[in-house]
Each structure stands twice: as structure tokens, then as C-alpha cells.
């Protein structure tokens, strides 16, 4: 599955969850607030997808050894 298909799947999943939430229809405020929250989740998940897996340790990428020039 390529990036575009995965991003579409993420958007679809979050949109379905948002549409099935009855709280969003209580008022205009709830509608807008729930939409904003849903879009933040979509943005976070798509950014994570584009970046890839982030190492758990901040030092994981540091594989150079002293004197090796790298």
C-alpha cells in the first residue's frame, strides 16, 4: 500500500468515527470543536505516516564511531 492509499485510509477511519459521534450534532459549538479535534488527529497520523517510525531513543541514530570520519 502506497502513501496516498494509507493517508486515504487514515482520513476515512477518522471521518467515519466523527460522523458516528452523536455529540457533534448537539450545537454548532460541538460540531466545530469535534471537527477540529478530528482534523488534528488526521494531521498527526498522516505526519507520522510520512515521517516513518521514530526511534525510541534520541541516540539511536548516532552510529558513528570516533575516528571513522562519520
C-alpha positions, 0 to 999 in steps of 0.5 A: 500500500502506497502513501496516498492509499494509507493517508486515504485510509487514515482520513476515512477511519477518522471521518467515519468515527466523527460522523458516528459521534452523536455529540457533534450534532448537539450545537454548532459549538460541538460540531466545530470543536469535534471537527477540529479535534478530528482534523488534528488527529488526521494531521498527526497520523498522516505526519507520522505516516510520512515521517516513518517510525521514530526511534525510541531513543534520541541516540539511536541514530548516532552510529558513528564511531570516533575516528571513522570520519562519520 
